[in-house]
Amino acid sequence: MRTLAEFEQRFATEGACRAYLARLRWPSGFCCPQCTTSGSWTTTRCLLMCRQCGYQASVTAGTIFHRTRLPLQDWFRAMWWMTDQKHRLSALGLQRLLGLGSYRTAWLWLQKLRRAMVRPNWDRLGGKVEVGEAYLGGVESGRSRRHMGSKALVAIAAQINGKGIGRIHLRRIPDASANPLVAFVKHAVKPGSVIISDA
């Protein structure tokens, strides 16, 4: 989906959101967690009931949506806005966009979504990996573009996939000397990979 209109059309109802989660959870169709048989029907509480043993499963159980009292459509919109914005989405901004009654709710949602976006045991990059560093931050008023000021120095490792770029790892580093760069490469890249850099 490239536009908000396409997103809104695809997830126009709670049912569409639940169906999407069900496809993610059971790509080959519902499989009962209790008796491992397939086949279910939906209860009035939107639970999937196993046709064999009667076990009731929820598409949101064990996810960040577990026991949410707010619509899945709002959660999906939050994810859209969070990943579509060029600048970091604030809790106040999310509260305004979704019309949430509480700042605390918006803040908690952002925390849950940010944690969900980070894999604790992330895979290191392999094959050919391009490594470099860049300063991040806008131009400060009254300063030239070359002035570093409060900009952050970030090390970047990008896995090369054919003619394009695959997965990327980033880490803020204190300076561009060899020690922090080598430590970053050891952490982000598998041994035996080919490293491509400026120098």
GIZI-V310523 format. One record per helix or strand of 2 or more residues. SS is the DSSP state (a for helix, b for strand). FROM is the first residue (numbers start at 1). TO is the last residue. If there is no record, write none. Layout:
# GIZI-V310523
SS/FROM/TO  SS/FROM/TO
This chain:
# GIZI-V310523
a/4/10  a/14/25  b/40/42  b/48/50  b/56/57  a/72/84  a/91/98  a/103/116  b/128/136  b/152/161  b/164/172  a/178/188  b/194/196
